[in-house]
Amino acid sequence: METILESKGLSIAFGGHIAVNQISISILEKQFTSVIGPNGAGKTTLFNLLSGQLSPTAGKIFFKGQDITSFSPTDRARLGIGRSFQITNVFPNLTVLENVRLAVQSQAKVRYQIFAHYKHYKQFEEKALSLLETVLLNNKATVIASNLAHGEKRKLEIAMLLALETEVLLLDEPTAGMSIEEVPAILEVIKKIKEQGDRTIVLIEHKMDMILDLSDEVMVLFHGELLARGTPAEIMDNEKVQSAYLGGSYDEHLA
Ligand SMILES: Nc1ncnc2c1ncn2[C@@H]1O[C@H](COP(=O)(O)OP(=O)(O)OP(=O)(O)O)[C@@H](O)[C@H]1O
């Protein structure tokens, strides 16, 4: 399996605080990789570096072997690295379907240099509907976006991210802020995207138990460093992880 996204010696410091410290990782194509770690471990900062929202203090990032360290977030999205909030321009007063159609439409413009025209409208709408099916939101197509429940809004964001058609999806805690009842539906959506098999998914999750059976590989961050990486079973057995993160000596409230 090929490496699609790679970092070498990636570091960033905020003032004197090193939030990401010498992280070298390789993300394999079409795999499901989870990044876990306690509060403040550096997960979101790592994503910000990979997607271009932050520039590293040291180190490099490669996409399919190409050095993209100096690329803007937009250029990275164009190359194939999609991150949810880059495109979450949800229009609150439009319907769910209209929002996704606009995302499909803007992607078509970027990719094919065509302009929105009546004859394309139907095909954009069909694509949008199929994305709504993927995220289990087709029954809300005609609902005004601002009226969606929190979990449904996250699903809408995922549909709009999928409309970008990027090969890599960086999902930063898609279940954050959700009620317990909403979580299974989002996990179902993520599972479905994984089963389609055509995307590389990198998922940040705070709670390991939720994503264990979905992941091909798990990376554990701790105090800005890569503490361990491996299959879910290897991570569960890893003593360093156990003592640092999985309840051993680690106290989340002290992070
Ligand atoms: N822009 C910033 N300026 C200063 N410090 C920052 C900035 N962004 C992150 N940090 C610090 O870097 C460290 C890593 O933060 P980060 O948000 O990446 O952790 P995380 O693993 O995503 O945590 P959580 O699970 O709580 O989201 C923290 O100590 C945080 O306070």
Ligand as a Chemical Component Dictionary entry (heavy atoms), coordinates in Angstrom:
data_LIG
# 
_chem_comp.id                   LIG 
_chem_comp.type                 NON-POLYMER 
_chem_comp.pdbx_formal_charge   0 
_chem_comp.three_letter_code    LIG 
# 
loop_
_chem_comp_atom.comp_id 
_chem_comp_atom.atom_id 
_chem_comp_atom.alt_atom_id 
_chem_comp_atom.type_symbol 
_chem_comp_atom.charge 
_chem_comp_atom.model_Cartn_x 
_chem_comp_atom.model_Cartn_y 
_chem_comp_atom.model_Cartn_z 
_chem_comp_atom.pdbx_ordinal 
LIG N1  N1  N 0 -2.819 28.926 18.388 1  
LIG C1  C1  C 0 -2.290 28.489 19.544 2  
LIG N2  N2  N 0 -1.592 29.310 20.341 3  
LIG C2  C2  C 0 -1.035 28.875 21.492 4  
LIG N3  N3  N 0 -1.126 27.612 21.950 5  
LIG C3  C3  C 0 -1.839 26.732 21.197 6  
LIG C4  C4  C 0 -2.455 27.123 19.964 7  
LIG N4  N4  N 0 -3.083 26.025 19.427 8  
LIG C5  C5  C 0 -2.869 25.011 20.292 9  
LIG N5  N5  N 0 -2.125 25.427 21.345 10 
LIG C6  C6  C 0 -1.659 24.594 22.468 11 
LIG O1  O1  O 0 -1.052 23.454 21.899 12 
LIG C7  C7  C 0 -1.371 22.276 22.646 13 
LIG C8  C8  C 0 -2.032 21.252 21.746 14 
LIG O2  O2  O 0 -3.361 21.676 21.449 15 
LIG P1  P1  P 0 -4.334 20.874 20.486 16 
LIG O3  O3  O 0 -5.590 21.654 20.366 17 
LIG O4  O4  O 0 -3.622 20.522 19.249 18 
LIG O5  O5  O 0 -4.582 19.559 21.335 19 
LIG P2  P2  P 0 -5.655 18.398 21.062 20 
LIG O6  O6  O 0 -4.914 17.131 21.220 21 
LIG O7  O7  O 0 -6.357 18.637 19.786 22 
LIG O8  O8  O 0 -6.627 18.598 22.292 23 
LIG P3  P3  P 0 -8.234 18.388 22.410 24 
LIG O9  O9  O 0 -8.467 16.923 22.480 25 
LIG O10 O10 O 0 -8.550 19.065 23.702 26 
LIG O11 O11 O 0 -8.870 19.044 21.230 27 
LIG C9  C9  C 0 -2.231 22.743 23.797 28 
LIG O12 O12 O 0 -1.412 22.927 24.931 29 
LIG C10 C10 C 0 -2.804 24.059 23.312 30 
LIG O13 O13 O 0 -3.087 24.913 24.384 31 
# 
loop_
_chem_comp_bond.comp_id 
_chem_comp_bond.atom_id_1 
_chem_comp_bond.atom_id_2 
_chem_comp_bond.value_order 
_chem_comp_bond.pdbx_ordinal 
LIG N1  C1  SING 1  
LIG C1  N2  SING 2  
LIG C1  C4  DOUB 3  
LIG N2  C2  DOUB 4  
LIG C2  N3  SING 5  
LIG N3  C3  DOUB 6  
LIG C3  C4  SING 7  
LIG C3  N5  SING 8  
LIG C4  N4  SING 9  
LIG N4  C5  DOUB 10 
LIG C5  N5  SING 11 
LIG N5  C6  SING 12 
LIG C6  O1  SING 13 
LIG C6  C10 SING 14 
LIG O1  C7  SING 15 
LIG C7  C8  SING 16 
LIG C7  C9  SING 17 
LIG C8  O2  SING 18 
LIG O2  P1  SING 19 
LIG P1  O3  DOUB 20 
LIG P1  O4  SING 21 
LIG P1  O5  SING 22 
LIG O5  P2  SING 23 
LIG P2  O6  DOUB 24 
LIG P2  O7  SING 25 
LIG P2  O8  SING 26 
LIG O8  P3  SING 27 
LIG P3  O9  DOUB 28 
LIG P3  O10 SING 29 
LIG P3  O11 SING 30 
LIG C9  O12 SING 31 
LIG C9  C10 SING 32 
LIG C10 O13 SING 33 
# 
